[in-house]
Amino acid sequence: MGTSTCAPTRSACRSGASAETAAVRAQLPPLERARDQEEAALAVLLGRSPKQIFEAEVGRTTIFDQSLHAAVLPAGLPSELLLRRPDLVEAERRLAASHARIEAARAEMFPSIVLTGAAGRESAALSSLFTGPASLWLVAAAVTQPIFAGGRLEARTDAARARERAALAQYQKSIQNAFSEVRTALAGQTRSRESYEAESAREQALAQSLRLAQLRYQNGISSQLDVIDAERGLLAARIARIEALRSQRAAIADLFRALGG
């Protein structure tokens, strides 16, 4: 009697677990398609051709593991890289149109610092722009040398002074925005990299758990349900890793854009 009632129960449990595993598996293809699209876009930012990504003989993991590690910026990255940003280029163009001395404006208003510290994190100098005395936000009020050709602002017409002040304010705002975006992007890239590394380690641990569950089942120590549960856990971890990888790549793209690349 016990055997006849337990057998259907075990069968139902296996069917239910298998259905749940199949449902988890079904989540993988759309994630992998999205990953493929993001890899092609990121390939351009990383200086690689999409062909490298999709050719069968090139290992996907090898390419993008290398890319992720390469995206950890070296310490001592100079802030002058930000001068390539389109918004700063445009702000300097407007200043030049107002007869500003661009080199003088940069010397007075653009912080010449290193952006990155160890492991690609924000440098102490970058942090101090936001957490220390607000020199980055008040710098326009402390200009000590003439920026505009033709003398002091007070010596010019009201209309000229208004144009010059507007151009100077826009330049200051663009500088503030550039440094703020870089700081945010560096923090996001660090968090996403740490999340990806944690999810990768979790997936590896669960892959080992699945191997052990399979060995135990083959040796009659555990049931097939244990194997199915282990497989389901591994699939869920794989999905989490893919999502973390997508977030990491998005963070890398944000960082490159913030740096003007």
N, C-alpha and C positions, 0 to 999 in steps of 0.2 A: 504493500500500500504506500509506504513512504517513498519508495523508488518511483512508483508511477506518478505520484503527485509532484515530486521534486523535479523530475526530468522536464516536464513542460515549463516549469518556472525558470529553470536554467536556460532553456531554449528561448523563452520570452526575454530574459535578461540580455542574452547574447544578441537577439534581434534588435532590442532597444538600443544597446550600446553600439551595435554596428550602424544603426540608422543615425545616431548622434555623430558617429565618426564620419559617416558619409556627408552629413550636413556641414561639418567642419571642413572637410575636404573641398566642398563646393565653394567655400569662400576664397580658396587659393587662386583659381584662374583669373578672376577680375583684378585681384591685387597684383598678380604677376604681370597682367597686361598693363596696368597703370605703372608698374615698376619699369617695364620696357620703354614706355613713352618718356618717363622721367629720365631714364638712362640716356636716351637719345638727346634730350635737352641739356642734361648735365655734361654730356660728352663735348658739346660745343664750348661750354664754359671752361672745361678742363683742357681744351686744346686737342681733343681727340675726335676722330671722325666717327659718325654713327656706324660705319662699316665695321670698325673695330669691335663695336658692341655686339653686333648681330652675327658676325662670322662664327661658324660653329667651332672652328679650330681654336678660337681664342676663348679662354676660360672666363666666364662672367665674374665669378668671385674674385679671381686674381686681379682683373682689371680694376674693379671697383674697390676692392680692399686697398689696392695701391693708391687709388684716387682719394679715398677717404683719409688715408694716412698723409698723403701729400697735401691735403687741405688743412692740416694742422700747421698753422702759420709759424714761421720761425720767430724767435724773440728779437726785439729791436726793429720791428717794421716801422719805417718813418712815416710820420703823418703827411709828408709832402705827397704821398701817393694819392691822397684825397683831392689834390688839385686837378686830377683827371676827371673828376665827377662832372657830369653835364651841368648840374645845377651851379656848381662853383665856376665852371668855365663861363656860363651865361652871366653869373653875377659879376665876374671880373670884366666881361665884355661891356656890361652896363656901366661899370665904374670907369672904364677907359673912355666910353662915350661921354662921360661927364668930366673928362679931362683929368682923371685921377692918375696918380703915380702908382701903378699896380705893385711895384716892389715895396714902396713905402706902406701901402695898405696891408700887404702880406706881413711885413715886419711888425706892424703895430697890432694887427687883429688876428692873424692866423697862428695858432699855437704850434710851434715846431718841437714836437715831442716824439717819443717812440710809442707806438700803439699797442704792441704786444709784449707780454712777458713770457715766462716759461710755459711750455705746452700750448702755446697759442692763446693763452688767456689774456684778458686786458691788463695792460701795464699799470703800475702805480701812478704814473704820470697821467694816463688817461682817466683813471678813477678819480684823481684829485681835481680834475676839471669839473667834476660833478658833485663830489663829496666834500671838497675843501672850500676855501674862499671862492666865491663865484666870479673869478676873473674872466672866464670865458663869456659870461653873460653881461659883464659890465665893461668889457674892454673898449667899446666905442666911446664911452664917457671919459676914457683916460688916454686918448690919442695925444701924443706929445710932439709929433712932427707933422708938417704940412703934407697932406695927402693929395690935395688938388692943386693943379698947376695954376699959377696966377695969384698965389697968396692965400691968406687966411680966409675962412668962410665969411667972416664979417665984412671983408672988403669987397664982396661980390654982390650982385643984384639979388633981390629977394627971390626971383624966379630961379636963378642959378643956384642959390643956397638950398632952395627946396628940392631941386633935382639932385643935387649932390648928397643931401641928407637922406633922400629916399634911396639912392643907389648905395650909400654907405650902410643904411639900415638893412637893405636886402642882402648885402654882402655878409653882414654880421649874422643875419638869420640863416643864411645858407651854410655858413661855417658851423654854427651851433647845431643845425640839423644834421650835417655830415658827421660830426663827432658823436652825436647822440645815436645815429643809426649804426655807426661802427661799433659803439659800445654794446648796443642791444644785439647786434648780429654776432659779435664775439661771444657774448653770454649764451645766446641761443645755440650757437655751433658747439660750444663746450657741453651744454646740457644734453643736446641731441646725440653727441658722440658718446657720452657716458651712458645714456639710455640704450643706445645700440649695442655697446659693449656688454652691458648687463643682460640684455635680451639674448645676445649671441651665446653668452656663457650659460644662460638658463636653457637654451635649446640644446647645447652640447650635453648638459647634465641629463636632460630628459631623453636624449638619444641613447645615452649610456643606460638609463633606466629601462628603456624599451629593449635593448639588447639583453639585459639581465632578465627581464620578464620573459623574453622568448626562450632563453636558456633554461629558466626554471620550468617553463611549460613543457619544453622538450624532454626534461628529465622528470616530469610528473610531480614536481614540487608545488606548482601553482596552476590555476585554471586559465582557460582561454580568455575569460573575462578580464583577468589581470593584464593580459597582453593587449586586449582591446582598449582598456583604460589607459595603459601606457602610451599606446599609439595616439589616442585622442589627445592626451596631454601634450605629446610632441607636436602634433599638428597645430594645436592652439598656440604653442610657443613659437612655431615657425611663422604663423600669421603675425604674432606680436613682433617678431624680429623684422619681418618684411615692412610692417608699419613703422617700426623704429628706423629702419633704413631709409624709408621714404622721407621721414621727418629729418633725418640727417642730411639727405641730399638737398632738401628744400632749404635747410639752414646754411649749407655750403653755398648754394646759389644766392641766398640773401646776403651772405658775407661778401661774396665777390662783387655783387652789385653795390653794396655799401662802400666798398673800397674803390669804386670807380671802374671796375673791370667788367 
